[in-house]
Amino acid sequence: MRKYFRQAGYFAAILILLPYVVTILLNGRSSLAQDNGTSPYVTVKSDEKNRKISLDEYGIGILAKEIEGDAEEEALKAQAVLIRTSIYKSIQDEGTSTVLTKEYWTRQQMESNWGADHYGEYYEKMKAAWDETRGQVLMYDGRLILTPYHRLSNGKTRSGNEVFGSEEYPYLQSRECPEDVEAKEEMTVSMIQGSDMEVTGTDNAGYVTEVRCGSETVNGEEFRRTYHLASSCFTLQDYDGKTRVTAKGIGHGLGMSQYTAKKMAEEGKTCEEILQYFFTDVSLEEVTDIVIEKNEKGE
């Protein structure tokens, strides 16, 4: 008789839990976390050891580090969507145990960089942009996309298919950004040690793809990172035994130009309009089918 009641109890428990299990299978854990208003936790790289922090804290921290606090609301929201998409894509590609490596600002770093006079105002703007786009990501043909961005283009963004030599990035098409050319930071000049360097390849947007350094040939992005150049669009000129570098724009030139995004927001464009301009044929969707393991804080 006792065995009968125990089996009946098991059966009743299965009936009670079945809707919950089906919900997880259909919608993923992340949707459950969003339904009750809590934020999933993610593991992020730290100087001393890996840390688990809330997705909200991490996302707002990246947002604060990556874009100026005085940017227009719709530009901040567009940036927030790009950051969230990138986070979810990393987790989807690498699994829930992945350690996220994108650098972010803590609240203390925000105050240090912005100053006490602006900290409160800028933090609330960042948080509002993150909250108002909660759960929103960019997708193309039913999948999360690569969402690059840069501070300032040379007047035109780059083609993803051309940059990566692949047809997998039809949503990353070259876009005109004429106002970027008028920015005061548009052109920088610097000197690097050594000579006998020559740009030997550029893409259709004018960004360097190949540089000859003596008898060696290096990738344009690699050259930019090695010499800490402002942009991947640059020219080289021998100058008194050194090389003078004239760069246009700030960053790699792929994806969204933050400068143009801010100008578009100032002109009244919405977050979605900004994103649709820089990312072709994408859809702004809610995260419901991306599974993130929700951890208890401190686990």
C-alpha positions in Angstrom: 0.0 0.0 0.0 2.8 2.4 0.9 4.5 1.6 -2.4 1.2 2.4 -4.2 1.0 5.9 -2.6 4.6 6.6 -3.4 4.1 5.8 -7.1 0.9 7.9 -7.1 2.9 10.8 -5.6 5.5 10.5 -8.3 2.9 10.5 -11.0 1.2 13.6 -9.5 4.6 15.4 -9.4 5.2 14.6 -13.1 1.8 16.1 -14.0 2.5 19.2 -12.0 6.0 19.7 -13.5 5.1 18.8 -17.1 3.9 22.3 -18.1 7.2 23.8 -16.7 9.3 21.3 -18.6 7.4 22.0 -21.8 7.8 25.7 -21.4 11.6 25.4 -21.1 11.8 23.2 -24.1 9.7 25.6 -26.2 11.0 28.9 -25.0 14.3 28.4 -23.2 15.3 29.3 -19.6 16.0 32.9 -20.5 12.4 33.6 -21.3 11.4 32.4 -17.8 14.1 34.7 -16.2 12.7 37.6 -18.2 9.1 36.8 -17.2 9.8 37.3 -13.5 11.9 40.4 -14.1 15.2 39.0 -13.0 18.5 39.1 -15.0 20.5 36.0 -15.8 24.0 35.7 -14.5 27.0 35.4 -16.8 30.7 34.6 -16.2 33.1 37.3 -17.2 36.9 37.6 -17.3 38.5 39.4 -14.5 42.1 40.3 -13.8 42.3 38.1 -10.8 39.7 35.5 -11.3 36.5 34.9 -13.3 33.4 36.5 -11.8 29.7 35.9 -12.1 27.7 39.1 -12.5 24.2 39.8 -13.8 23.7 40.2 -17.5 22.3 43.7 -16.8 25.4 44.8 -14.9 27.7 43.5 -17.6 25.7 45.0 -20.5 25.4 48.4 -18.9 29.1 48.3 -18.1 30.0 47.6 -21.7 27.6 50.3 -22.9 29.2 52.8 -20.6 32.7 52.0 -21.8 31.9 51.9 -25.5 29.9 55.1 -26.1 29.9 58.6 -24.8 27.4 59.4 -22.0 26.1 62.5 -23.8 24.9 60.5 -26.8 21.2 60.8 -27.8 18.8 58.3 -26.3 18.0 56.5 -29.6 21.7 56.1 -30.3 22.3 54.6 -26.9 19.5 52.2 -27.4 20.9 51.1 -30.8 24.3 50.5 -29.1 22.6 48.6 -26.3 20.9 46.2 -28.8 24.3 45.6 -30.6 25.9 44.7 -27.2 23.1 42.4 -26.1 23.1 40.6 -29.4 26.9 40.1 -29.2 26.6 38.7 -25.7 23.8 36.2 -26.6 25.6 35.2 -29.7 28.8 34.4 -27.7 26.7 32.3 -25.3 24.8 30.5 -28.1 28.0 29.8 -30.1 30.2 28.7 -27.1 27.7 27.4 -24.6 26.4 28.6 -21.2 29.8 27.9 -19.5 31.6 30.4 -21.8 33.7 33.1 -20.1 32.8 36.5 -21.7 35.9 38.6 -22.3 34.6 41.9 -23.5 35.9 44.7 -21.2 33.3 46.6 -19.2 33.2 49.4 -16.6 32.2 48.9 -13.0 30.2 51.6 -11.3 33.4 52.8 -9.7 35.1 53.1 -13.1 32.1 55.0 -14.5 32.4 57.6 -11.8 36.2 57.8 -12.2 35.9 58.3 -16.0 32.9 60.5 -16.1 33.6 62.5 -13.0 31.2 63.0 -10.1 29.3 65.8 -11.8 28.2 63.6 -14.7 28.2 60.1 -13.1 24.6 60.1 -11.9 23.1 61.5 -15.1 25.1 59.3 -17.5 24.5 56.1 -15.5 20.8 56.7 -15.6 20.9 57.2 -19.3 22.8 54.0 -19.9 20.5 52.0 -17.6 17.4 53.5 -19.3 18.7 52.5 -22.8 19.4 49.0 -21.6 16.1 48.6 -19.8 14.0 50.1 -22.7 15.5 47.6 -25.1 15.3 44.7 -22.7 15.5 41.3 -24.5 15.9 42.9 -27.9 18.5 41.5 -30.3 19.2 41.7 -34.1 18.6 38.6 -36.2 19.0 37.8 -39.9 17.3 34.8 -41.5 16.4 33.4 -38.0 19.9 33.7 -36.5 21.8 36.1 -34.3 24.2 38.3 -36.3 27.6 39.7 -35.8 27.2 43.2 -34.6 30.4 45.2 -35.0 30.6 49.0 -34.5 33.2 51.7 -34.5 33.6 55.3 -33.3 33.9 57.1 -36.7 34.2 55.9 -40.3 36.2 57.4 -43.1 32.9 58.5 -44.7 31.8 55.0 -45.6 31.4 51.7 -43.7 32.8 48.4 -45.0 31.3 45.3 -46.6 31.3 42.3 -44.2 31.6 39.9 -47.1 34.6 41.7 -48.5 36.3 42.1 -45.1 35.9 38.4 -44.1 36.2 37.0 -47.6 32.9 35.1 -47.1 29.3 35.3 -48.3 28.0 34.8 -44.7 27.6 38.5 -43.9 25.0 39.9 -46.4 23.6 42.1 -43.7 26.9 44.0 -43.3 26.9 46.2 -46.4 28.8 49.4 -47.1 26.9 52.5 -46.0 27.6 56.1 -46.7 28.3 58.2 -43.6 29.1 61.7 -45.1 28.8 63.5 -41.7 31.7 61.5 -40.3 34.0 63.3 -42.7 33.1 66.6 -40.9 34.0 65.4 -37.4 37.0 67.1 -35.8 38.5 63.7 -35.0 38.3 62.5 -38.6 42.0 62.8 -39.4 45.0 62.0 -37.3 48.7 62.0 -38.1 51.3 59.9 -36.3 54.9 58.7 -36.7 56.2 55.2 -36.4 59.7 53.9 -36.3 61.1 52.3 -39.5 60.5 52.9 -43.1 60.2 50.8 -46.3 56.5 50.3 -45.6 53.8 50.4 -48.3 50.1 50.0 -48.5 49.5 47.3 -51.1 45.8 46.6 -50.8 42.6 48.4 -49.9 38.9 47.4 -50.0 36.1 49.3 -51.9 35.6 51.6 -48.9 39.2 52.7 -48.8 40.3 50.7 -45.8 43.7 49.0 -45.8 43.7 45.2 -46.3 47.4 44.6 -46.9 50.7 46.3 -46.1 54.2 45.4 -47.2 56.8 45.8 -44.4 60.2 45.2 -46.0 60.0 41.7 -47.5 56.9 40.7 -45.5 53.2 41.3 -46.1 50.8 41.8 -43.2 47.0 42.2 -42.8 45.8 45.8 -42.6 44.0 45.2 -39.2 47.1 43.5 -37.8 49.2 46.5 -38.8 46.7 48.9 -37.2 46.7 47.0 -33.9 50.5 46.6 -33.9 51.1 50.3 -34.2 48.0 51.5 -32.3 46.6 53.5 -35.3 43.4 55.3 -34.9 41.8 53.7 -38.0 42.2 50.9 -40.6 41.9 53.6 -43.3 45.4 55.1 -43.5 48.2 56.1 -45.9 52.0 55.7 -45.3 54.8 58.1 -46.2 58.5 57.9 -45.7 59.7 60.8 -43.6 63.3 61.3 -42.4 63.9 57.6 -41.7 60.5 57.1 -40.2 57.0 56.5 -41.5 54.3 59.1 -41.3 50.8 57.6 -41.0 47.7 59.7 -41.9 44.6 57.9 -40.7 40.9 58.7 -41.4 38.2 57.8 -39.0 38.4 55.9 -35.7 38.2 52.1 -35.6 37.9 49.2 -38.1 35.1 50.8 -40.2 32.7 47.8 -40.0 29.1 47.9 -38.9 27.6 50.9 -37.1 29.4 54.2 -37.1 28.6 55.6 -33.6 29.1 59.2 -34.9 26.6 58.8 -37.6 24.2 56.9 -35.3 24.3 59.9 -32.9 23.7 62.3 -35.8 20.7 60.3 -36.9 19.3 60.2 -33.4 19.7 64.0 -33.2 17.7 64.2 -36.4 14.8 62.2 -34.9 15.6 58.7 -36.2 14.6 55.9 -33.9 16.8 53.1 -32.6 15.3 50.7 -35.1 15.8 53.0 -38.0 19.5 53.5 -37.1 20.0 49.7 -36.8 18.2 49.1 -40.1 20.4 51.6 -41.9 23.7 49.9 -40.8 22.5 46.3 -40.9 20.6 45.2 -44.0 17.4 43.2 -43.9 17.7 42.4 -40.2 14.9 42.1 -37.7 14.7 43.5 -34.2 13.4 40.6 -32.1 12.8 39.6 -28.5 15.1 36.9 -27.0 12.9 33.9 -26.2 14.6 31.0 -27.8 18.2 31.6 -26.6 18.9 29.4 -23.6 21.1 31.0 -20.9 21.7 29.0 -17.7 20.4 31.2 -14.9 22.7 30.9 -12.0 22.1 31.9 -8.4 24.3 34.9 -7.5 27.6 33.9 -5.9 27.5 30.3 -7.1 
